[in-house]
Amino acid sequence: MERMTERTFTHSVKVDIPKCIGCVACMKACPTKAIRIREKKAFINYDRCIDCGECLRVCPHNAIVPLTTLFSDLDQFKFKIALPSPVFYTQFGPDVMPNEVLAILKELGFDHVYDEALVCEMISVATEEYLDENKSPRPMISPICPVVVRLIQRLFPSLCKNILPLEPPREIAAKNLRAEVAKQYKIKSEDIGIIHITPCSAKMVSINHPESMAKSHLDGAISIREVYNKVMMKLKRNTHMLMMQTQTRISGIGLGWSIEGGEIRGMKYTNSVSVSGLLDTIRILEDVESGRLKNIEYLECLICPDGCIGGPLTVENRFVAKSNVLRLIRHFGGKKRVNSDLVKKLYRENFFSFKRAVEPKSFPPLDRNRNVAIQKLKHKEDLINELPGIDCGVCGAPDCRTLAEDVVRGDAKLEDCIYKSKE
């Protein structure tokens, strides 16, 4: 059977042109200057897009559309497994427990459900082992957020060597599940569809085009928004009996991964730092690049504000969701529930390790011919000096420097600048 991920998308967002009014909100928010406004419509330059979802978050007209797996896509699999992010449990109010949510997912048509939180705790142990054995470079940077990995590849390529070479929990869980379920139910592994329930569309890109392996262990990612209403309708009924049928060991440490600081909270390394939000992530990576944070052991970076609970595909207010997370952590406790010796054994067998290193991915050069590129660069600098430098965005580019580059590439005209056109 052809896997779902092989027919989906290179990127995780697109512009719904009829809805777009060219308001420039997305263009101004984009950290890699991948969006332009042309003829009062937004266009994404996918050569520069890192799928951070900021455009999705700020668009006031819902004109940026996430590209994720749909429920109808699941019909191609004979056996369907739901692998929800720990964020998913935070979306349904203070009285709803994870086992209730997992039970409802089974009622919605999944043949098997699995709690990712316990695997998060396993990765914490594996991370400690890696830091114990490898004393440089420092700080090591968390690979958990796929956008942070892509951001480093594009804007901070020298830091690729600092990315911790361990796969994220969603991949490790899927890797283990596929083998176990195939053996338990005596079905072919290709007939199994393992679907992540995600708070952000970037997970879709990490599934379709993984940076550290040839092929993802996941088969798709469904938006929390798409599943939310279906679960809420079921919650209105008494799910106590269902909950009793789906008892799963829940890790309080793993649940904490849904908020900023959750990953490092369960680690023994106290000289670690967590940061969330796009701008703060860029700032701290600039500090790492300049060598100012070499005394830090581990750096947890999450693009979404307050962590994954601030993902653009969530439903609940992120502050309420954070309160729900903290309540669940108190309920399930902060003690480790995994067998550390088993995790260390798996670590030594490279069960968690990258299959290949994350490599830098530079932006397209001004020209493939080196001499021509140098000439274009000089022309670009001349144009920058000629432009007003007020970065108003009226030209359809986010700033004057970007307009100058667009002109040099042949994608815009100098007269697109309203001040130059008046001249």
Secondary structure, DSSP 8 states (H G I E B T S, - for coil): ---GGGGS-SSSEEE-GGG----SHHHHH-TT--EEEETTEEEE-TTT-----HHHHH-TTS-EEE--B-GGGGGG-SEEEEEE-GGGGGGS-TT--HHHHHHHHHHTT-SEE--THHHHHHHHHHHHHHHHH---SSSEE----HHHHHHHHHH-GGGGGGB--B--HHHHHHHHHHHHHHHHHT--GGGEEEEEEESSTHHHHHHHS-SSSSS-S--EEEEHHHHHHHHHHHHTS--HHHHHH------HHHHGGGSTTHHHHTSS--SEEEEESHHHHHHHHHHHHTTTTTT-SEEEEESSTTSGGG-TT--S-HHHHHHHHHHHHHHH-SS--S-HHHHHHHHHTTSSB-SS---------S-SSHHHHHHHHHHHHHHHHHS------TTSSSSHHHHHHHHHHTSS-GGGSHHHHH-
